[in-house]
């Protein structure tokens, strides 16, 4: 298991009546560090509850074990209170943690092992559709309740140790969506960062009551050492016009000459806080290629197209998509361990071949080849050998002298170890040094 910390990236709704420093900056920027009185947001001298809501970045790295909110604040009196929670953008509902009333700056946490809005296990879409919320309460206008830091910690089981995010960079096999906001090709209108999309400035949209599909070519994955591709995650950012089910959307993949869909998302509500039909981010995870049922290959990822299928509830409704992105989670090939120092003769005669042996192990049990450097400008590569198996190579030296021999290992995917420690061999003429050591 692993953890990741998500800090707020933007204000969603500002209700707290004071921030320090007293500038026109965003509230979220005042709660990014535990600097106590140096920067904070507060309910200052106002009775009752006041609230701030903050946007969180998208998380897409694994299955979710728990989600915790950490909050640091203080109350002017023990009759005041501050309370963390989540705001669900889709249902416009709140889920609250524990209220606190410490009269000195103190950090607290609340943990949810399941989604508090559903009681079921967390999903990536769940996380993409919640904001962080804080409430601050004063019993009367004589007091101040202050929050100086808030963040979320996700405990998760990683799909893979590494990941890359791919964005649309070309037209795909399907370009059915019939309308757009902004100029350019469809893929250029949805290539925003999913966390910082430009919303209605550029998007693709339709009023069709039947599904229309766009797919987009994607930027290439850059890693040259991918071992296993564990997950492909499509995020898309969507909104309807109004009503409880004004828009439907589902992610689409075009792979191996076939079109495949993820889970349909419906029921997008009117945003009661912002007063519009707000955008929501949705996600779907494919741990195998839907065309084959097998683990993804790098070649399939490089040829992959991703996009969306959307439809409106009725002809007088509009459904819009402003961003699409793909996160690929994978494990990387690890290099073999540095081989043991070559073992062989310490002295020898010119032009006679001498054998040196070594071994190593590979973390993924890949086969390995060995490259011996003989110290005279020559190298020999042998193998492949099974991980852990002993390997031997022979070499002869034509010139008298002292030579150092070293070896490195390369696995089946090209990952290379460091050079081993060296062994030394002295090449001497018969009757001189060799006689002294008793060889002849």
C-alpha positions in Angstrom: 0.0 0.0 0.0 1.0 3.6 -0.5 -0.3 7.1 0.4 -0.6 10.3 -1.5 -1.4 13.8 -0.2 -3.8 16.0 -2.1 -3.9 19.7 -1.3 -6.6 22.1 -2.5 -5.9 23.5 -6.0 -8.7 26.2 -6.2 -11.6 27.8 -4.4 -15.0 26.3 -5.3 -17.1 28.5 -3.0 -16.0 31.1 -0.5 -18.1 31.7 2.6 -15.6 32.4 5.3 -15.5 36.1 5.9 -11.7 36.6 6.5 -8.4 35.6 5.2 -4.9 36.5 6.3 -2.8 38.1 4.8 -5.6 40.5 4.0 -5.2 40.5 0.2 -7.4 39.6 -2.7 -5.8 36.1 -3.1 -7.6 32.8 -3.1 -8.7 31.3 0.2 -7.2 27.8 -0.7 -3.7 29.4 -0.9 -3.9 30.3 2.8 -4.4 26.8 4.0 -1.6 24.9 2.2 0.9 24.8 5.1 0.9 24.6 8.8 2.2 28.1 9.3 -0.5 29.0 11.9 -0.9 32.7 12.2 1.2 33.5 9.1 -1.7 32.6 6.7 -5.2 31.3 7.4 -8.9 31.6 6.7 -11.4 32.4 9.4 -14.9 33.1 10.6 -14.0 36.4 12.2 -16.5 38.1 14.6 -19.5 36.6 12.9 -22.0 34.4 14.8 -23.1 31.0 13.4 -21.5 28.8 10.8 -19.6 29.9 7.7 -18.1 27.6 5.0 -15.4 27.4 2.4 -15.3 24.7 -0.3 -12.1 23.8 -2.1 -11.4 21.8 -5.3 -9.0 18.8 -5.1 -6.8 17.4 -7.9 -7.7 14.2 -9.7 -6.3 11.0 -8.2 -5.8 8.0 -10.6 -3.0 5.8 -9.3 -4.7 2.7 -7.7 -7.6 1.2 -5.7 -8.6 3.2 -2.7 -8.3 1.8 0.8 -9.2 5.0 2.8 -9.5 8.7 2.5 -8.5 11.0 5.4 -8.9 14.7 5.9 -6.3 16.5 8.0 -7.2 19.9 9.4 -5.3 22.4 11.6 -7.0 25.2 13.3 -7.9 26.9 16.6 -10.9 28.5 18.3 -11.0 31.8 20.2 -13.0 30.0 22.9 -14.0 26.4 23.5 -17.6 27.4 22.5 -16.3 27.9 18.9 -15.9 25.0 16.5 -14.3 24.0 13.2 -15.3 20.9 11.2 -13.9 19.3 8.0 -15.9 17.4 5.5 -16.6 16.6 1.8 -19.0 18.2 -0.6 -20.3 16.0 -3.4 -20.5 17.9 -6.6 -22.9 15.5 -8.2 -25.5 15.2 -5.4 -24.8 18.6 -3.9 -24.6 16.9 -0.5 -22.3 17.3 2.5 -20.6 14.6 4.6 -19.0 15.9 7.8 -16.2 14.8 10.0 -15.7 15.6 13.7 -16.1 19.1 15.1 -13.2 20.4 17.1 -12.8 23.3 19.6 -9.1 23.4 20.5 -8.0 26.9 21.8 -4.5 26.4 20.4 -3.4 25.4 16.9 -3.8 21.6 16.7 -3.9 19.2 13.8 -6.7 16.6 13.7 -7.8 13.9 11.2 -10.9 12.0 10.1 -10.7 8.8 8.1 -13.3 7.2 5.8 -12.8 3.7 4.6 -15.9 3.9 2.4 -17.5 6.7 0.5 -19.7 8.5 3.1 -22.3 9.4 0.4 -22.8 5.8 -0.7 -21.5 3.5 2.0 -19.7 1.6 -0.7 -16.0 1.3 -1.5 -14.4 4.5 -2.9 -14.0 4.7 -6.7 -11.9 7.1 -8.8 -15.1 8.8 -10.0 -16.2 9.3 -6.3 -12.9 11.1 -5.6 -13.1 13.2 -8.8 -16.5 14.5 -7.8 -15.9 15.6 -4.2 -14.5 18.9 -2.8 -13.0 19.6 0.5 -15.2 21.7 2.8 -14.6 23.4 6.1 -17.1 24.9 8.5 -16.2 27.4 11.2 -18.6 28.3 14.0 -18.7 31.2 16.5 -21.4 31.4 19.2 -21.5 35.2 18.8 -19.7 38.1 17.1 -17.0 38.3 19.8 -14.9 35.4 18.6 -12.8 34.1 15.7 -12.3 30.5 14.5 -9.3 30.0 12.3 -8.1 27.3 9.9 -4.5 27.3 8.8 -4.1 24.0 6.9 -6.3 21.3 5.2 -5.3 18.4 3.0 -6.4 14.9 2.1 -4.3 11.7 2.4 -5.4 8.7 0.3 -4.2 5.3 1.3 -4.2 3.2 -1.9 -2.9 0.0 -3.5 -1.0 1.2 -6.6 -1.8 -0.2 -10.0 1.9 0.3 -10.9 4.9 2.0 -9.5 5.0 4.6 -12.4 2.4 6.4 -14.5 2.1 8.9 -17.4 -0.8 11.0 -18.5 -1.6 11.1 -22.2 -3.6 13.9 -23.8 -5.5 14.1 -27.2 -3.1 15.2 -30.0 -4.9 14.2 -33.1 -8.2 13.1 -34.7 -9.3 9.5 -34.1 -11.4 7.0 -36.0 -14.7 8.6 -34.7 -15.7 12.2 -35.0 -19.5 12.1 -34.6 -20.1 14.8 -32.0 -21.9 17.5 -34.0 -21.1 20.8 -32.3 -18.3 22.6 -30.7 -17.4 25.7 -28.7 -14.1 27.3 -29.9 -12.2 26.9 -33.1 -10.0 24.1 -34.2 -10.3 20.3 -34.4 -12.3 18.4 -31.8 -9.2 17.0 -30.1 -7.8 20.5 -29.6 -11.0 21.5 -27.7 -10.7 18.7 -25.1 -6.9 18.6 -24.5 -6.9 20.6 -21.3 -5.4 19.5 -18.1 -8.3 17.7 -16.4 -7.6 19.7 -13.2 -7.4 23.1 -14.9 -9.8 22.8 -17.8 -11.2 25.9 -19.4 -14.8 24.7 -19.1 -17.1 26.4 -21.6 -14.3 28.3 -23.4 -13.6 25.2 -25.5 -15.7 22.0 -25.6 -17.6 19.6 -27.8 -21.3 19.3 -27.4 -24.6 17.9 -28.7 -28.3 18.0 -28.3 -28.6 14.5 -29.8 -30.7 12.1 -27.8 -28.7 9.2 -29.3 -25.1 8.6 -28.4 -22.5 10.3 -30.5 -18.9 9.3 -30.3 -15.5 11.1 -30.6 -12.2 9.3 -30.2 -8.8 11.0 -30.3 -5.2 10.0 -31.0 -3.0 10.4 -27.9 0.4 11.5 -27.1 3.0 8.7 -26.9 4.0 7.1 -23.7 7.7 8.0 -23.1 9.1 5.3 -20.9 11.4 2.8 -22.6 11.5 0.4 -19.7 7.9 -0.6 -19.2 7.6 -4.1 -17.8 3.8 -4.5 -17.2 1.0 -2.1 -18.0 -1.4 -2.4 -15.0 -4.2 0.0 -15.8 -5.5 2.5 -18.4 -7.7 5.2 -16.8 -9.8 7.6 -18.9 -11.0 10.8 -17.2 -13.5 13.1 -18.9 -15.1 16.3 -17.7 -18.8 16.7 -18.6 -21.9 18.8 -17.8 -25.5 18.9 -18.8 -27.9 21.9 -19.1 -30.2 21.3 -16.2 -32.4 18.8 -14.5 -31.6 15.6 -12.7 -30.5 13.6 -15.8 -30.0 16.1 -18.5 -26.8 14.5 -19.8 -25.3 11.0 -20.2 -21.7 10.2 -21.0 -19.3 7.3 -21.1 -15.7 6.9 -21.9 -14.7 5.2 -25.2 -11.6 3.4 -26.3 -10.7 2.5 -29.8 -8.1 -0.3 -29.7 -7.3 -3.4 -31.9 -9.8 -2.0 -34.5 -12.7 -2.1 -32.1 -14.7 0.5 -30.1 -15.3 -0.2 -26.4 -17.1 1.7 -23.7 -16.7 2.3 -20.0 -19.4 2.9 -17.3 -22.2 5.2 -18.3 -22.5 8.3 -16.0 -25.9 10.0 -15.6 -27.8 12.2 -13.2 -25.9 15.5 -13.4 -27.7 17.9 -11.1 -28.0 21.7 -11.2 -25.2 23.3 -9.1 -27.1 24.9 -6.3 -24.0 26.8 -5.1 -22.7 28.2 -8.3 -26.1 28.5 -9.9 -25.4 26.6 -13.1 -25.0 23.1 -14.4 -21.5 22.6 -13.3 -18.9 20.3 -14.9 -18.1 17.0 -13.2 -15.1 14.7 -13.8 -15.7 11.0 -14.3 -13.3 8.1 -14.6 -13.2 4.5 -15.8 -10.4 2.0 -15.3 -9.4 -0.8 -17.7 -6.9 -3.2 -16.1 -6.8 -5.3 -19.2 -7.4 -4.5 -22.9 -11.1 -4.9 -23.5 -10.4 -6.2 -27.0 -8.3 -9.1 -25.9 -9.0 -9.6 -22.2 -5.2 -9.7 -21.7 -2.6 -7.3 -20.2 -2.1 -4.2 -22.2 1.1 -4.0 -24.4 3.1 -0.9 -25.0 2.4 -1.2 -28.7 -1.4 -1.2 -27.9 -1.0 1.9 -25.8 1.0 3.7 -28.5 -1.9 3.0 -31.0 -4.7 3.7 -28.5 -7.4 6.2 -29.1 -9.6 7.5 -26.3 -12.6 9.7 -26.2 -16.3 10.0 -25.1 -19.8 9.1 -26.1 -22.4 11.6 -25.1 -26.2 12.2 -25.5 -28.8 14.6 -24.1 -31.9 13.7 -22.3 -34.0 15.6 -24.8 -33.5 17.8 -27.8 -33.8 21.0 -25.8 -30.9 19.9 -23.5 -27.2 20.3 -24.1 -24.4 18.0 -23.0 -20.8 19.3 -23.1 -17.3 17.7 -22.7 -14.4 20.1 -22.1 -11.5 17.7 -21.3 -10.4 14.1 -21.8 -7.2 12.5 -20.5 -5.7 9.0 -20.1 -3.5 7.9 -17.3 -1.4 4.8 -17.9 -0.1 3.0 -14.8 2.8 0.6 -15.2 5.7 -1.2 -13.6 9.2 -0.5 -14.9 11.8 -3.1 -15.7 14.4 -3.2 -12.9 18.0 -3.8 -13.7 19.8 -6.9 -12.6 21.9 -6.8 -9.5 25.5 -6.0 -10.0 27.3 -9.3 -10.8 29.8 -10.8 -8.5 33.5 -10.0 -9.1 34.8 -12.3 -11.8 36.5 -15.4 -10.3 39.5 -16.9 -12.2 43.3 -17.2 -12.4 45.5 -14.5 -10.7 48.5 -15.1 -13.0 48.9 -16.6 -16.5 51.0 -16.9 -19.6 50.6 -15.0 -22.9 48.2 -16.3 -25.5 46.7 -18.9 -23.1 42.9 -18.6 -22.6 41.7 -18.4 -19.0 38.1 -18.7 -17.7 36.4 -16.3 -15.4 33.0 -16.9 -13.8 30.3 -14.7 -12.3 26.6 -14.7 -11.5 23.8 -12.3 -10.6 20.0 -12.2 -10.1 17.3 -10.2 -11.8 14.4 -8.7 -9.8 11.8 -10.0 -12.3 13.7 -13.3 -12.9 14.5 -12.3 -16.4 17.3 -14.0 -18.3 20.5 -12.1 -18.4 23.5 -11.7 -20.6 27.0 -10.9 -19.3 29.5 -8.5 -20.8 33.1 -9.1 -19.7 35.6 -6.3 -20.0 39.1 -7.9 -20.1 41.1 -4.8 -19.4 43.0 -4.8 -22.8 40.4 -3.0 -24.9 38.4 -6.2 -25.6 35.0 -7.3 -24.4 33.0 -10.5 -24.7 29.2 -10.9 -24.3 27.7 -14.3 -23.4 24.3 -15.6 -22.6 21.4 -15.5 -22.0 21.5 -17.3 -18.6 18.8 -17.9 -16.1 18.7 -15.5 -13.2 21.0 -16.7 -10.5 22.9 -19.2 -12.8 26.7 -19.1 -12.9 28.2 -18.0 -16.2 31.8 -18.3 -17.5 33.8 -16.7 -20.3 37.4 -17.2 -21.5 40.0 -14.8 -22.8 43.7 -14.8 -23.6 46.1 -11.9 -23.4 49.0 -11.6 -25.9 51.0 -8.9 -24.1 52.7 -9.1 -20.8 51.2 -7.0 -18.0 48.6 -6.7 -15.3 45.0 -6.6 -16.4 41.7 -5.9 -14.5 38.6 -8.0 -15.4 35.1 -6.8 -14.7 31.6 -7.7 -15.8 28.1 -6.3 -16.1 24.7 -7.9 -16.7 21.8 -6.9 -19.1 18.3 -8.4 -18.7 15.9 -9.4 -21.5 14.3 -5.9 -21.7 17.7 -4.1 -21.9 18.1 -2.9 -18.3 21.8 -2.9 -17.4 23.5 -3.4 -14.1 26.5 -1.5 -12.9 30.0 -2.9 -13.4 31.2 -5.5 -10.9 34.2 -5.2 -8.7 37.4 -6.1 -10.6 39.6 -9.2 -10.6 43.3 -8.9 -11.5 45.4 -11.3 -13.7 49.1 -10.9 -14.2 50.3 -12.1 -17.6 54.0 -13.0 -17.2 56.7 -14.8 -19.4 57.5 -18.4 -18.4 60.7 -18.5 -16.3 60.2 -15.1 -14.7 57.4 -14.1 -12.4 55.5 -17.2 -13.2 58.4 -19.4 -12.0 58.5 -17.4 -8.7 54.9 -18.2 -7.9 55.5 -21.8 -8.8 53.5 -22.1 -12.0 56.4 -23.7 -14.0 
